[in-house]
Amino acid sequence: MTSSLKGKIIEVCSQKITQKGDNVGLSFYAFFKNKNDNPELLMEAATWWIKTERLDHFEKAVKIKALVKQL
C-alpha cells in the first residue's frame, strides 16, 4: 500500500471516529470523492480491502485504522 493511501485512510478513519464515535462503519469508498478522479488509487484501496483483507462492504473505522497502522 502506498504511503499516500495509508495516510488518507488513517486521516479519514480518525475524522469519522471523532465525528461519529467508535462504532462508525465505512466502506473503502469513504476515502474518495464521489468523482472517480484517481482510478489507480481507488483500485489499490479496493484490492487491499476486498482481496487482501477480505473485508465486508462496511467495517468499523477503528478496525480499518488498526489494520492500516500495522502495515
CHARMM internal coordinates of N, CA and C (Angstrom, degrees):
IC EDIT
DIST 1 N 1 CA 1.4509
DIST 1 CA 1 C 1.5275
ANGL 1 N 1 CA 1 C 108.30
DIST 1 C 2 N 1.3259
ANGL 1 CA 1 C 2 N 115.21
DIHE 1 N 1 CA 1 C 2 N 133.86
DIST 2 N 2 CA 1.4599
ANGL 1 C 2 N 2 CA 119.36
DIHE 1 CA 1 C 2 N 2 CA 179.99
DIST 2 CA 2 C 1.5288
ANGL 2 N 2 CA 2 C 110.40
DIHE 1 C 2 N 2 CA 2 C -68.41
DIST 2 C 3 N 1.3054
ANGL 2 CA 2 C 3 N 115.51
DIHE 2 N 2 CA 2 C 3 N 153.41
DIST 3 N 3 CA 1.4726
ANGL 2 C 3 N 3 CA 119.56
DIHE 2 CA 2 C 3 N 3 CA -179.82
DIST 3 CA 3 C 1.5251
ANGL 3 N 3 CA 3 C 111.25
DIHE 2 C 3 N 3 CA 3 C -65.32
DIST 3 C 4 N 1.3327
ANGL 3 CA 3 C 4 N 117.46
DIHE 3 N 3 CA 3 C 4 N -31.31
DIST 4 N 4 CA 1.4710
ANGL 3 C 4 N 4 CA 119.16
DIHE 3 CA 3 C 4 N 4 CA 179.07
DIST 4 CA 4 C 1.5239
ANGL 4 N 4 CA 4 C 111.34
DIHE 3 C 4 N 4 CA 4 C -66.99
DIST 4 C 5 N 1.3245
ANGL 4 CA 4 C 5 N 117.57
DIHE 4 N 4 CA 4 C 5 N -41.18
DIST 5 N 5 CA 1.4691
ANGL 4 C 5 N 5 CA 120.45
DIHE 4 CA 4 C 5 N 5 CA 177.72
DIST 5 CA 5 C 1.5195
ANGL 5 N 5 CA 5 C 110.55
DIHE 4 C 5 N 5 CA 5 C -68.36
DIST 5 C 6 N 1.3103
ANGL 5 CA 5 C 6 N 116.26
DIHE 5 N 5 CA 5 C 6 N -42.90
DIST 6 N 6 CA 1.4675
ANGL 5 C 6 N 6 CA 120.78
DIHE 5 CA 5 C 6 N 6 CA 178.42
DIST 6 CA 6 C 1.5263
ANGL 6 N 6 CA 6 C 110.37
DIHE 5 C 6 N 6 CA 6 C -57.32
DIST 6 C 7 N 1.3221
ANGL 6 CA 6 C 7 N 117.49
DIHE 6 N 6 CA 6 C 7 N -47.15
DIST 7 N 7 CA 1.4635
ANGL 6 C 7 N 7 CA 121.32
DIHE 6 CA 6 C 7 N 7 CA 178.97
DIST 7 CA 7 C 1.5109
ANGL 7 N 7 CA 7 C 112.52
DIHE 6 C 7 N 7 CA 7 C -62.89
DIST 7 C 8 N 1.3229
ANGL 7 CA 7 C 8 N 116.08
DIHE 7 N 7 CA 7 C 8 N -40.50
DIST 8 N 8 CA 1.4635
ANGL 7 C 8 N 8 CA 121.09
DIHE 7 CA 7 C 8 N 8 CA 179.83
DIST 8 CA 8 C 1.5286
ANGL 8 N 8 CA 8 C 110.75
DIHE 7 C 8 N 8 CA 8 C -63.95
DIST 8 C 9 N 1.3320
ANGL 8 CA 8 C 9 N 116.86
DIHE 8 N 8 CA 8 C 9 N -43.97
DIST 9 N 9 CA 1.4689
ANGL 8 C 9 N 9 CA 120.93
DIHE 8 CA 8 C 9 N 9 CA -179.94
DIST 9 CA 9 C 1.5190
ANGL 9 N 9 CA 9 C 110.60
DIHE 8 C 9 N 9 CA 9 C -62.92
DIST 9 C 10 N 1.3112
ANGL 9 CA 9 C 10 N 117.37
DIHE 9 N 9 CA 9 C 10 N -46.15
DIST 10 N 10 CA 1.4687
ANGL 9 C 10 N 10 CA 120.95
DIHE 9 CA 9 C 10 N 10 CA -179.85
DIST 10 CA 10 C 1.5281
ANGL 10 N 10 CA 10 C 110.22
DIHE 9 C 10 N 10 CA 10 C -62.70
DIST 10 C 11 N 1.3204
ANGL 10 CA 10 C 11 N 116.79
DIHE 10 N 10 CA 10 C 11 N -42.39
DIST 11 N 11 CA 1.4677
ANGL 10 C 11 N 11 CA 120.99
DIHE 10 CA 10 C 11 N 11 CA 179.89
DIST 11 CA 11 C 1.5334
ANGL 11 N 11 CA 11 C 111.23
DIHE 10 C 11 N 11 CA 11 C -62.97
DIST 11 C 12 N 1.3119
ANGL 11 CA 11 C 12 N 117.36
DIHE 11 N 11 CA 11 C 12 N -48.29
DIST 12 N 12 CA 1.4681
ANGL 11 C 12 N 12 CA 120.94
DIHE 11 CA 11 C 12 N 12 CA -178.47
DIST 12 CA 12 C 1.5276
ANGL 12 N 12 CA 12 C 110.74
DIHE 11 C 12 N 12 CA 12 C -65.10
DIST 12 C 13 N 1.3211
ANGL 12 CA 12 C 13 N 117.01
DIHE 12 N 12 CA 12 C 13 N -43.75
DIST 13 N 13 CA 1.4636
ANGL 12 C 13 N 13 CA 120.06
DIHE 12 CA 12 C 13 N 13 CA 178.50
DIST 13 CA 13 C 1.5304
ANGL 13 N 13 CA 13 C 110.79
DIHE 12 C 13 N 13 CA 13 C -60.21
DIST 13 C 14 N 1.3168
ANGL 13 CA 13 C 14 N 116.90
DIHE 13 N 13 CA 13 C 14 N -44.49
DIST 14 N 14 CA 1.4710
ANGL 13 C 14 N 14 CA 120.98
DIHE 13 CA 13 C 14 N 14 CA 179.38
DIST 14 CA 14 C 1.5235
ANGL 14 N 14 CA 14 C 111.39
DIHE 13 C 14 N 14 CA 14 C -61.17
DIST 14 C 15 N 1.3400
ANGL 14 CA 14 C 15 N 116.72
DIHE 14 N 14 CA 14 C 15 N -43.11
DIST 15 N 15 CA 1.4684
ANGL 14 C 15 N 15 CA 120.62
DIHE 14 CA 14 C 15 N 15 CA 178.58
DIST 15 CA 15 C 1.5256
ANGL 15 N 15 CA 15 C 111.52
DIHE 14 C 15 N 15 CA 15 C -62.54
DIST 15 C 16 N 1.3275
ANGL 15 CA 15 C 16 N 116.70
DIHE 15 N 15 CA 15 C 16 N -45.61
DIST 16 N 16 CA 1.4686
ANGL 15 C 16 N 16 CA 120.92
DIHE 15 CA 15 C 16 N 16 CA -178.54
DIST 16 CA 16 C 1.5258
ANGL 16 N 16 CA 16 C 111.06
DIHE 15 C 16 N 16 CA 16 C -65.06
DIST 16 C 17 N 1.3272
ANGL 16 CA 16 C 17 N 116.88
DIHE 16 N 16 CA 16 C 17 N -40.48
DIST 17 N 17 CA 1.4679
ANGL 16 C 17 N 17 CA 121.13
DIHE 16 CA 16 C 17 N 17 CA 178.58
DIST 17 CA 17 C 1.5249
ANGL 17 N 17 CA 17 C 109.93
DIHE 16 C 17 N 17 CA 17 C -63.81
DIST 17 C 18 N 1.3282
ANGL 17 CA 17 C 18 N 117.11
DIHE 17 N 17 CA 17 C 18 N -43.25
DIST 18 N 18 CA 1.4663
ANGL 17 C 18 N 18 CA 121.29
DIHE 17 CA 17 C 18 N 18 CA 178.62
DIST 18 CA 18 C 1.5224
ANGL 18 N 18 CA 18 C 110.93
DIHE 17 C 18 N 18 CA 18 C -62.87
DIST 18 C 19 N 1.3263
ANGL 18 CA 18 C 19 N 116.73
DIHE 18 N 18 CA 18 C 19 N -42.77
DIST 19 N 19 CA 1.4638
ANGL 18 C 19 N 19 CA 121.61
DIHE 18 CA 18 C 19 N 19 CA -177.49
DIST 19 CA 19 C 1.5258
ANGL 19 N 19 CA 19 C 113.07
DIHE 18 C 19 N 19 CA 19 C -72.82
DIST 19 C 20 N 1.3383
ANGL 19 CA 19 C 20 N 116.99
DIHE 19 N 19 CA 19 C 20 N -41.22
DIST 20 N 20 CA 1.4622
ANGL 19 C 20 N 20 CA 119.75
DIHE 19 CA 19 C 20 N 20 CA -168.63
DIST 20 CA 20 C 1.5163
ANGL 20 N 20 CA 20 C 115.52
DIHE 19 C 20 N 20 CA 20 C -122.78
DIST 20 C 21 N 1.3144
ANGL 20 CA 20 C 21 N 118.16
DIHE 20 N 20 CA 20 C 21 N -3.46
DIST 21 N 21 CA 1.4557
ANGL 20 C 21 N 21 CA 121.15
DIHE 20 CA 20 C 21 N 21 CA 177.06
DIST 21 CA 21 C 1.5152
ANGL 21 N 21 CA 21 C 113.74
DIHE 20 C 21 N 21 CA 21 C 96.49
DIST 21 C 22 N 1.3266
ANGL 21 CA 21 C 22 N 115.30
DIHE 21 N 21 CA 21 C 22 N 175.34
DIST 22 N 22 CA 1.4633
ANGL 21 C 22 N 22 CA 122.40
DIHE 21 CA 21 C 22 N 22 CA -173.98
DIST 22 CA 22 C 1.5261
ANGL 22 N 22 CA 22 C 114.35
DIHE 21 C 22 N 22 CA 22 C -67.43
DIST 22 C 23 N 1.3143
ANGL 22 CA 22 C 23 N 118.01
DIHE 22 N 22 CA 22 C 23 N -19.15
DIST 23 N 23 CA 1.4569
ANGL 22 C 23 N 23 CA 120.08
DIHE 22 CA 22 C 23 N 23 CA -177.83
DIST 23 CA 23 C 1.5189
ANGL 23 N 23 CA 23 C 113.96
DIHE 22 C 23 N 23 CA 23 C -90.81
DIST 23 C 24 N 1.3241
ANGL 23 CA 23 C 24 N 118.18
DIHE 23 N 23 CA 23 C 24 N 4.87
DIST 24 N 24 CA 1.4589
ANGL 23 C 24 N 24 CA 120.57
DIHE 23 CA 23 C 24 N 24 CA -177.99
DIST 24 CA 24 C 1.5331
ANGL 24 N 24 CA 24 C 109.86
DIHE 23 C 24 N 24 CA 24 C -67.78
DIST 24 C 25 N 1.3317
ANGL 24 CA 24 C 25 N 114.38
DIHE 24 N 24 CA 24 C 25 N 134.63
DIST 25 N 25 CA 1.4514
ANGL 24 C 25 N 25 CA 120.59
DIHE 24 CA 24 C 25 N 25 CA 177.25
DIST 25 CA 25 C 1.5163
ANGL 25 N 25 CA 25 C 109.88
DIHE 24 C 25 N 25 CA 25 C -107.85
DIST 25 C 26 N 1.3241
ANGL 25 CA 25 C 26 N 115.24
DIHE 25 N 25 CA 25 C 26 N 156.23
DIST 26 N 26 CA 1.4630
ANGL 25 C 26 N 26 CA 119.62
DIHE 25 CA 25 C 26 N 26 CA 177.05
DIST 26 CA 26 C 1.5151
ANGL 26 N 26 CA 26 C 109.99
DIHE 25 C 26 N 26 CA 26 C -154.08
DIST 26 C 27 N 1.3194
ANGL 26 CA 26 C 27 N 115.28
DIHE 26 N 26 CA 26 C 27 N 164.92
DIST 27 N 27 CA 1.4563
ANGL 26 C 27 N 27 CA 121.68
DIHE 26 CA 26 C 27 N 27 CA 174.74
DIST 27 CA 27 C 1.5219
ANGL 27 N 27 CA 27 C 107.89
DIHE 26 C 27 N 27 CA 27 C -111.98
DIST 27 C 28 N 1.3267
ANGL 27 CA 27 C 28 N 116.98
DIHE 27 N 27 CA 27 C 28 N 173.78
DIST 28 N 28 CA 1.4593
ANGL 27 C 28 N 28 CA 118.58
DIHE 27 CA 27 C 28 N 28 CA -178.97
DIST 28 CA 28 C 1.5214
ANGL 28 N 28 CA 28 C 111.96
DIHE 27 C 28 N 28 CA 28 C -66.78
DIST 28 C 29 N 1.3239
ANGL 28 CA 28 C 29 N 117.51
DIHE 28 N 28 CA 28 C 29 N -16.88
DIST 29 N 29 CA 1.4660
ANGL 28 C 29 N 29 CA 120.28
DIHE 28 CA 28 C 29 N 29 CA 176.17
DIST 29 CA 29 C 1.5330
ANGL 29 N 29 CA 29 C 111.81
DIHE 28 C 29 N 29 CA 29 C -67.07
DIST 29 C 30 N 1.3129
ANGL 29 CA 29 C 30 N 117.82
DIHE 29 N 29 CA 29 C 30 N -19.03
DIST 30 N 30 CA 1.4658
ANGL 29 C 30 N 30 CA 121.46
DIHE 29 CA 29 C 30 N 30 CA -179.29
DIST 30 CA 30 C 1.5242
ANGL 30 N 30 CA 30 C 112.20
DIHE 29 C 30 N 30 CA 30 C -63.29
DIST 30 C 31 N 1.3098
ANGL 30 CA 30 C 31 N 117.35
DIHE 30 N 30 CA 30 C 31 N -18.16
DIST 31 N 31 CA 1.4562
ANGL 30 C 31 N 31 CA 121.46
DIHE 30 CA 30 C 31 N 31 CA -176.43
DIST 31 CA 31 C 1.5246
ANGL 31 N 31 CA 31 C 112.81
DIHE 30 C 31 N 31 CA 31 C -90.57
DIST 31 C 32 N 1.3354
ANGL 31 CA 31 C 32 N 116.19
DIHE 31 N 31 CA 31 C 32 N 3.22
DIST 32 N 32 CA 1.4579
ANGL 31 C 32 N 32 CA 121.18
DIHE 31 CA 31 C 32 N 32 CA -175.67
DIST 32 CA 32 C 1.5175
ANGL 32 N 32 CA 32 C 111.14
DIHE 31 C 32 N 32 CA 32 C -134.15
DIST 32 C 33 N 1.3221
ANGL 32 CA 32 C 33 N 115.47
DIHE 32 N 32 CA 32 C 33 N 154.89
DIST 33 N 33 CA 1.4577
ANGL 32 C 33 N 33 CA 120.99
DIHE 32 CA 32 C 33 N 33 CA 173.87
DIST 33 CA 33 C 1.5265
ANGL 33 N 33 CA 33 C 107.79
DIHE 32 C 33 N 33 CA 33 C -70.20
DIST 33 C 34 N 1.3128
ANGL 33 CA 33 C 34 N 117.02
DIHE 33 N 33 CA 33 C 34 N 165.47
DIST 34 N 34 CA 1.4624
ANGL 33 C 34 N 34 CA 120.68
DIHE 33 CA 33 C 34 N 34 CA 177.69
DIST 34 CA 34 C 1.5245
ANGL 34 N 34 CA 34 C 111.90
DIHE 33 C 34 N 34 CA 34 C -66.32
DIST 34 C 35 N 1.3062
ANGL 34 CA 34 C 35 N 115.80
DIHE 34 N 34 CA 34 C 35 N -6.50
DIST 35 N 35 CA 1.4546
ANGL 34 C 35 N 35 CA 122.72
DIHE 34 CA 34 C 35 N 35 CA -179.56
DIST 35 CA 35 C 1.5283
ANGL 35 N 35 CA 35 C 108.65
DIHE 34 C 35 N 35 CA 35 C -101.01
DIST 35 C 36 N 1.3055
ANGL 35 CA 35 C 36 N 117.34
DIHE 35 N 35 CA 35 C 36 N 134.11
DIST 36 N 36 CA 1.4546
ANGL 35 C 36 N 36 CA 121.41
DIHE 35 CA 35 C 36 N 36 CA -179.79
DIST 36 CA 36 C 1.5307
ANGL 36 N 36 CA 36 C 109.74
DIHE 35 C 36 N 36 CA 36 C -85.14
DIST 36 C 37 N 1.3320
ANGL 36 CA 36 C 37 N 115.58
DIHE 36 N 36 CA 36 C 37 N 73.54
DIST 37 N 37 CA 1.4629
ANGL 36 C 37 N 37 CA 119.88
DIHE 36 CA 36 C 37 N 37 CA -176.72
DIST 37 CA 37 C 1.5298
ANGL 37 N 37 CA 37 C 113.85
DIHE 36 C 37 N 37 CA 37 C -94.06
DIST 37 C 38 N 1.3314
ANGL 37 CA 37 C 38 N 117.30
DIHE 37 N 37 CA 37 C 38 N -4.66
DIST 38 N 38 CA 1.4590
ANGL 37 C 38 N 38 CA 120.80
DIHE 37 CA 37 C 38 N 38 CA 177.86
DIST 38 CA 38 C 1.5374
ANGL 38 N 38 CA 38 C 109.05
DIHE 37 C 38 N 38 CA 38 C -145.04
DIST 38 C 39 N 1.3347
ANGL 38 CA 38 C 39 N 117.46
DIHE 38 N 38 CA 38 C 39 N 75.34
DIST 39 N 39 CA 1.4658
ANGL 38 C 39 N 39 CA 120.07
DIHE 38 CA 38 C 39 N 39 CA -175.05
DIST 39 CA 39 C 1.5260
ANGL 39 N 39 CA 39 C 114.38
DIHE 38 C 39 N 39 CA 39 C -61.80
DIST 39 C 40 N 1.3245
ANGL 39 CA 39 C 40 N 118.02
DIHE 39 N 39 CA 39 C 40 N -31.25
DIST 40 N 40 CA 1.4623
ANGL 39 C 40 N 40 CA 120.11
DIHE 39 CA 39 C 40 N 40 CA 179.18
DIST 40 CA 40 C 1.5236
ANGL 40 N 40 CA 40 C 111.46
DIHE 39 C 40 N 40 CA 40 C -64.87
DIST 40 C 41 N 1.3241
ANGL 40 CA 40 C 41 N 116.40
DIHE 40 N 40 CA 40 C 41 N -43.77
DIST 41 N 41 CA 1.4635
ANGL 40 C 41 N 41 CA 120.59
DIHE 40 CA 40 C 41 N 41 CA 179.28
DIST 41 CA 41 C 1.5201
ANGL 41 N 41 CA 41 C 110.81
DIHE 40 C 41 N 41 CA 41 C -68.44
DIST 41 C 42 N 1.3266
ANGL 41 CA 41 C 42 N 117.13
DIHE 41 N 41 CA 41 C 42 N -38.49
DIST 42 N 42 CA 1.4614
ANGL 41 C 42 N 42 CA 121.56
DIHE 41 CA 41 C 42 N 42 CA 176.88
DIST 42 CA 42 C 1.5297
ANGL 42 N 42 CA 42 C 110.39
DIHE 41 C 42 N 42 CA 42 C -61.09
DIST 42 C 43 N 1.3186
ANGL 42 CA 42 C 43 N 117.39
DIHE 42 N 42 CA 42 C 43 N -44.37
DIST 43 N 43 CA 1.4623
ANGL 42 C 43 N 43 CA 121.21
DIHE 42 CA 42 C 43 N 43 CA 178.99
DIST 43 CA 43 C 1.5204
ANGL 43 N 43 CA 43 C 111.69
DIHE 42 C 43 N 43 CA 43 C -66.84
DIST 43 C 44 N 1.3177
ANGL 43 CA 43 C 44 N 116.94
DIHE 43 N 43 CA 43 C 44 N -34.85
DIST 44 N 44 CA 1.4675
ANGL 43 C 44 N 44 CA 120.20
DIHE 43 CA 43 C 44 N 44 CA 176.61
DIST 44 CA 44 C 1.5313
ANGL 44 N 44 CA 44 C 110.03
DIHE 43 C 44 N 44 CA 44 C -62.95
DIST 44 C 45 N 1.3274
ANGL 44 CA 44 C 45 N 116.05
DIHE 44 N 44 CA 44 C 45 N -45.32
DIST 45 N 45 CA 1.4674
ANGL 44 C 45 N 45 CA 120.33
DIHE 44 CA 44 C 45 N 45 CA 178.93
DIST 45 CA 45 C 1.5189
ANGL 45 N 45 CA 45 C 110.98
DIHE 44 C 45 N 45 CA 45 C -65.15
DIST 45 C 46 N 1.3283
ANGL 45 CA 45 C 46 N 117.22
DIHE 45 N 45 CA 45 C 46 N -44.01
DIST 46 N 46 CA 1.4609
ANGL 45 C 46 N 46 CA 121.44
DIHE 45 CA 45 C 46 N 46 CA -179.63
DIST 46 CA 46 C 1.5265
ANGL 46 N 46 CA 46 C 111.16
DIHE 45 C 46 N 46 CA 46 C -62.99
DIST 46 C 47 N 1.3199
ANGL 46 CA 46 C 47 N 116.79
DIHE 46 N 46 CA 46 C 47 N -42.84
DIST 47 N 47 CA 1.4632
ANGL 46 C 47 N 47 CA 120.83
DIHE 46 CA 46 C 47 N 47 CA 179.83
DIST 47 CA 47 C 1.5194
ANGL 47 N 47 CA 47 C 110.68
DIHE 46 C 47 N 47 CA 47 C -63.23
DIST 47 C 48 N 1.3153
ANGL 47 CA 47 C 48 N 116.78
DIHE 47 N 47 CA 47 C 48 N -45.26
DIST 48 N 48 CA 1.4690
ANGL 47 C 48 N 48 CA 120.22
DIHE 47 CA 47 C 48 N 48 CA 178.41
DIST 48 CA 48 C 1.5226
ANGL 48 N 48 CA 48 C 110.48
DIHE 47 C 48 N 48 CA 48 C -61.43
DIST 48 C 49 N 1.3405
ANGL 48 CA 48 C 49 N 116.52
DIHE 48 N 48 CA 48 C 49 N -46.85
DIST 49 N 49 CA 1.4646
ANGL 48 C 49 N 49 CA 122.76
DIHE 48 CA 48 C 49 N 49 CA -176.13
DIST 49 CA 49 C 1.5318
ANGL 49 N 49 CA 49 C 111.28
DIHE 48 C 49 N 49 CA 49 C -65.83
DIST 49 C 50 N 1.3285
ANGL 49 CA 49 C 50 N 116.56
DIHE 49 N 49 CA 49 C 50 N -49.07
DIST 50 N 50 CA 1.4613
ANGL 49 C 50 N 50 CA 121.25
DIHE 49 CA 49 C 50 N 50 CA -171.12
DIST 50 CA 50 C 1.5295
ANGL 50 N 50 CA 50 C 112.69
DIHE 49 C 50 N 50 CA 50 C -87.95
DIST 50 C 51 N 1.3173
ANGL 50 CA 50 C 51 N 117.45
DIHE 50 N 50 CA 50 C 51 N -50.49
DIST 51 N 51 CA 1.4675
ANGL 50 C 51 N 51 CA 120.18
DIHE 50 CA 50 C 51 N 51 CA -174.89
DIST 51 CA 51 C 1.5206
ANGL 51 N 51 CA 51 C 113.79
DIHE 50 C 51 N 51 CA 51 C -85.31
DIST 51 C 52 N 1.3259
ANGL 51 CA 51 C 52 N 116.32
DIHE 51 N 51 CA 51 C 52 N -46.29
DIST 52 N 52 CA 1.4657
ANGL 51 C 52 N 52 CA 119.29
DIHE 51 CA 51 C 52 N 52 CA -175.18
DIST 52 CA 52 C 1.5201
ANGL 52 N 52 CA 52 C 111.93
DIHE 51 C 52 N 52 CA 52 C -74.75
DIST 52 C 53 N 1.3263
ANGL 52 CA 52 C 53 N 116.61
DIHE 52 N 52 CA 52 C 53 N -53.17
DIST 53 N 53 CA 1.4711
ANGL 52 C 53 N 53 CA 120.78
DIHE 52 CA 52 C 53 N 53 CA -175.39
DIST 53 CA 53 C 1.5249
ANGL 53 N 53 CA 53 C 113.87
DIHE 52 C 53 N 53 CA 53 C -93.20
DIST 53 C 54 N 1.3427
ANGL 53 CA 53 C 54 N 116.99
DIHE 53 N 53 CA 53 C 54 N -16.46
DIST 54 N 54 CA 1.4716
ANGL 53 C 54 N 54 CA 122.21
DIHE 53 CA 53 C 54 N 54 CA -179.76
DIST 54 CA 54 C 1.5328
ANGL 54 N 54 CA 54 C 112.15
DIHE 53 C 54 N 54 CA 54 C 53.65
DIST 54 C 55 N 1.3274
ANGL 54 CA 54 C 55 N 114.34
DIHE 54 N 54 CA 54 C 55 N 48.47
DIST 55 N 55 CA 1.4580
ANGL 54 C 55 N 55 CA 121.10
DIHE 54 CA 54 C 55 N 55 CA -178.19
DIST 55 CA 55 C 1.5238
ANGL 55 N 55 CA 55 C 110.89
DIHE 54 C 55 N 55 CA 55 C -85.42
DIST 55 C 56 N 1.3237
ANGL 55 CA 55 C 56 N 116.21
DIHE 55 N 55 CA 55 C 56 N 156.16
DIST 56 N 56 CA 1.4556
ANGL 55 C 56 N 56 CA 121.84
DIHE 55 CA 55 C 56 N 56 CA 173.58
DIST 56 CA 56 C 1.5225
ANGL 56 N 56 CA 56 C 108.86
DIHE 55 C 56 N 56 CA 56 C -70.36
DIST 56 C 57 N 1.3305
ANGL 56 CA 56 C 57 N 115.42
DIHE 56 N 56 CA 56 C 57 N 169.54
DIST 57 N 57 CA 1.4656
ANGL 56 C 57 N 57 CA 119.13
DIHE 56 CA 56 C 57 N 57 CA -178.73
DIST 57 CA 57 C 1.5300
ANGL 57 N 57 CA 57 C 111.27
DIHE 56 C 57 N 57 CA 57 C -57.54
DIST 57 C 58 N 1.3323
ANGL 57 CA 57 C 58 N 117.44
DIHE 57 N 57 CA 57 C 58 N -46.64
DIST 58 N 58 CA 1.4688
ANGL 57 C 58 N 58 CA 121.46
DIHE 57 CA 57 C 58 N 58 CA 176.34
DIST 58 CA 58 C 1.5176
ANGL 58 N 58 CA 58 C 109.00
DIHE 57 C 58 N 58 CA 58 C -112.26
DIST 58 C 59 N 1.3176
ANGL 58 CA 58 C 59 N 115.21
DIHE 58 N 58 CA 58 C 59 N 133.32
DIST 59 N 59 CA 1.4635
ANGL 58 C 59 N 59 CA 122.62
DIHE 58 CA 58 C 59 N 59 CA 177.22
DIST 59 CA 59 C 1.5261
ANGL 59 N 59 CA 59 C 108.84
DIHE 58 C 59 N 59 CA 59 C -134.50
DIST 59 C 60 N 1.3153
ANGL 59 CA 59 C 60 N 116.50
DIHE 59 N 59 CA 59 C 60 N 158.58
DIST 60 N 60 CA 1.4596
ANGL 59 C 60 N 60 CA 121.55
DIHE 59 CA 59 C 60 N 60 CA 177.89
DIST 60 CA 60 C 1.5306
ANGL 60 N 60 CA 60 C 109.52
DIHE 59 C 60 N 60 CA 60 C -66.96
DIST 60 C 61 N 1.3077
ANGL 60 CA 60 C 61 N 115.84
DIHE 60 N 60 CA 60 C 61 N 136.35
DIST 61 N 61 CA 1.4646
ANGL 60 C 61 N 61 CA 121.18
DIHE 60 CA 60 C 61 N 61 CA 179.96
DIST 61 CA 61 C 1.5251
ANGL 61 N 61 CA 61 C 111.38
DIHE 60 C 61 N 61 CA 61 C -60.14
DIST 61 C 62 N 1.3320
ANGL 61 CA 61 C 62 N 117.39
DIHE 61 N 61 CA 61 C 62 N -36.04
DIST 62 N 62 CA 1.4701
ANGL 61 C 62 N 62 CA 119.67
DIHE 61 CA 61 C 62 N 62 CA 179.81
DIST 62 CA 62 C 1.5288
ANGL 62 N 62 CA 62 C 110.87
DIHE 61 C 62 N 62 CA 62 C -63.97
DIST 62 C 63 N 1.3290
ANGL 62 CA 62 C 63 N 117.22
DIHE 62 N 62 CA 62 C 63 N -35.89
DIST 63 N 63 CA 1.4646
ANGL 62 C 63 N 63 CA 121.59
DIHE 62 CA 62 C 63 N 63 CA 178.13
DIST 63 CA 63 C 1.5320
ANGL 63 N 63 CA 63 C 110.58
DIHE 62 C 63 N 63 CA 63 C -67.13
DIST 63 C 64 N 1.3238
ANGL 63 CA 63 C 64 N 116.26
DIHE 63 N 63 CA 63 C 64 N -46.03
DIST 64 N 64 CA 1.4583
ANGL 63 C 64 N 64 CA 120.84
DIHE 63 CA 63 C 64 N 64 CA -179.17
DIST 64 CA 64 C 1.5277
ANGL 64 N 64 CA 64 C 110.38
DIHE 63 C 64 N 64 CA 64 C -62.97
DIST 64 C 65 N 1.3110
ANGL 64 CA 64 C 65 N 115.78
DIHE 64 N 64 CA 64 C 65 N -45.46
DIST 65 N 65 CA 1.4747
ANGL 64 C 65 N 65 CA 120.80
DIHE 64 CA 64 C 65 N 65 CA 179.58
DIST 65 CA 65 C 1.5258
ANGL 65 N 65 CA 65 C 110.58
DIHE 64 C 65 N 65 CA 65 C -59.01
DIST 65 C 66 N 1.3278
ANGL 65 CA 65 C 66 N 117.90
DIHE 65 N 65 CA 65 C 66 N -43.56
DIST 66 N 66 CA 1.4576
ANGL 65 C 66 N 66 CA 121.97
DIHE 65 CA 65 C 66 N 66 CA 179.62
DIST 66 CA 66 C 1.5335
ANGL 66 N 66 CA 66 C 111.51
DIHE 65 C 66 N 66 CA 66 C -64.93
DIST 66 C 67 N 1.3259
ANGL 66 CA 66 C 67 N 116.78
DIHE 66 N 66 CA 66 C 67 N -42.12
DIST 67 N 67 CA 1.4696
ANGL 66 C 67 N 67 CA 120.78
DIHE 66 CA 66 C 67 N 67 CA 178.02
DIST 67 CA 67 C 1.5207
ANGL 67 N 67 CA 67 C 111.63
DIHE 66 C 67 N 67 CA 67 C -60.34
DIST 67 C 68 N 1.3337
ANGL 67 CA 67 C 68 N 116.11
DIHE 67 N 67 CA 67 C 68 N -45.18
DIST 68 N 68 CA 1.4608
ANGL 67 C 68 N 68 CA 120.68
DIHE 67 CA 67 C 68 N 68 CA -177.27
DIST 68 CA 68 C 1.5295
ANGL 68 N 68 CA 68 C 110.84
DIHE 67 C 68 N 68 CA 68 C -68.58
DIST 68 C 69 N 1.3128
ANGL 68 CA 68 C 69 N 117.54
DIHE 68 N 68 CA 68 C 69 N -36.88
DIST 69 N 69 CA 1.4662
ANGL 68 C 69 N 69 CA 120.16
DIHE 68 CA 68 C 69 N 69 CA 179.65
DIST 69 CA 69 C 1.5293
ANGL 69 N 69 CA 69 C 111.68
DIHE 68 C 69 N 69 CA 69 C -65.52
DIST 69 C 70 N 1.3304
ANGL 69 CA 69 C 70 N 117.58
DIHE 69 N 69 CA 69 C 70 N -24.15
DIST 70 N 70 CA 1.4749
ANGL 69 C 70 N 70 CA 121.32
DIHE 69 CA 69 C 70 N 70 CA 178.89
DIST 70 CA 70 C 1.5206
ANGL 70 N 70 CA 70 C 112.29
DIHE 69 C 70 N 70 CA 70 C -76.78
DIST 70 C 71 N 1.3132
ANGL 70 CA 70 C 71 N 117.74
DIHE 70 N 70 CA 70 C 71 N -16.38
DIST 71 N 71 CA 1.4725
ANGL 70 C 71 N 71 CA 120.24
DIHE 70 CA 70 C 71 N 71 CA -177.06
DIST 71 CA 71 C 1.5098
ANGL 71 N 71 CA 71 C 111.89
DIHE 70 C 71 N 71 CA 71 C -72.85
END
COOR INIT
IC SEED 1 N 1 CA 1 C
IC BUILD
